[in-house]
Amino acid sequence: MRIFPVEPALLRKHGTAYIDAVNRLTMQAERAGIFPKLTSKDIRANLPSAIRNQVIRDARSIHKKTNKQGNCPILRRRAYYVNNQNYSINSNSVAFPVLMDGKVQRLRVASRMSERENHLLASGKRGLLKVVEKSGKWYVQVSVEIQTGQAIGDSTMGVDLGLKVPAVVVTSTGKTKFVGSGRQNKYIRRKYSSRRRKLGKLKKLSAIRKQQNKEHRYMKDQNHKISRQIVNMAKEQQVSVIKVEKLTNIRQTTRTSRKNAKNLHNWSFYQLQIFIAYKAALAGIRIIEVNPAYTSQTCPICGKRNKAVDRTYRCSCGFHAHRDRVGAINIMRQPVADGNSLSA
């Protein structure tokens, strides 16, 4: 939802204070080896007390992740978080607490909300609100908990992700679909890359960022469209479970040609999988991660491993198909990786 603040400098100041306070707490906790018991009075930041409490919650959450993953992240992008008890939203404005002249005041900001955003806010339980600035424009992002649907049927779907074909889908009902155009995506990336190189020679940094943002928006839009087609097909085929490949180390394990290496590192596999996951969740369809090892080399009929020639897979048993279709079939049949399903 876009907002139109009269005093953007005030929001920038609060966003910087918020992120600095979170980083300071997480680094202190990392040095101490434990997250201390704190109240809003213990937080040294020019923020309302309700926001300082949110700082503590965010820092504690980051500290827990640090213990599991072993590295302490430093937040760099300015943001301002408000919990669901301290903001209000109506059709044309958003209100949340800020500190002005040493006093906590409720700042009301004009906003513009799409019909879809209005429907989502009305149909679910509101959570955390985030105030962010992107390319000079201001937005609020609100997490919404929505009751999921109920899947009809017991079919299974396998999804194989790739570069030349962004997604190949196979269902246990025998349907196959190739979704997206890798050739078009490569063309768009080359076009924006060429523009950025020319702008770089002219030292036009602002124009370079705008071109990069345009490219990111295009790829995000493509991922939304691909994930929507996949989930729509799942509903049509009465699929209750969608199996996707576990993406850990995909950039290290995926074989690709030298000319496709850059596209491999640019393509947002994880974003596409997240889009599939949340759309599937709304339809009541489970998402399960499976081990993708050898899924494009194993024959679905006899189990023998063969390497595909170009994009065509052939086995001595007589089976032949598109390599990515073979991968999708085997992903559909794979057991769950590590016994865990992907959170939507």
Number of C-alpha atoms within 10 A of each C-alpha: 15 19 20 15 17 11 9 14 10 13 20 17 15 24 22 15 18 22 21 17 20 23 20 14 20 25 17 14 16 15 9 10 11 14 19 12 8 11 11 17 10 11 18 11 18 17 25 18 18 16 23 24 19 19 26 23 14 17 21 20 13 18 25 15 14 15 13 8 9 10 11 16 13 14 11 10 10 18 20 22 23 21 17 15 11 14 16 13 14 13 11 11 16 21 17 21 18 22 16 14 7 10 10 14 14 16 14 17 16 15 20 17 15 10 8 9 13 15 11 16 17 12 13 13 13 17 15 16 20 16 22 21 19 8 9 7 12 17 17 17 14 20 15 16 13 15 13 14 12 12 20 15 12 12 17 21 30 27 27 27 20 16 19 17 16 23 26 24 27 28 24 16 13 9 11 17 15 17 17 20 15 16 12 11 21 16 11 15 20 13 13 15 16 12 15 20 12 12 16 13 9 9 11 12 13 11 14 19 13 13 18 17 14 13 18 15 12 15 20 16 12 17 24 17 16 21 25 16 16 24 24 16 19 24 19 10 20 19 25 21 22 26 28 28 25 21 16 11 8 15 14 9 11 11 11 14 8 8 8 14 14 13 18 19 12 12 19 14 19 13 15 21 21 18 20 24 23 19 19 28 21 17 20 19 26 21 24 22 22 25 19 21 16 14 24 24 21 22 26 18 10 12 12 12 15 15 16 19 10 8 12 14 21 18 20 10 11 9 12 15 14 16 22 28 25 24 28 28 26 28 30 26 17 19 14 17 15 10 9 11 16 16 12 16
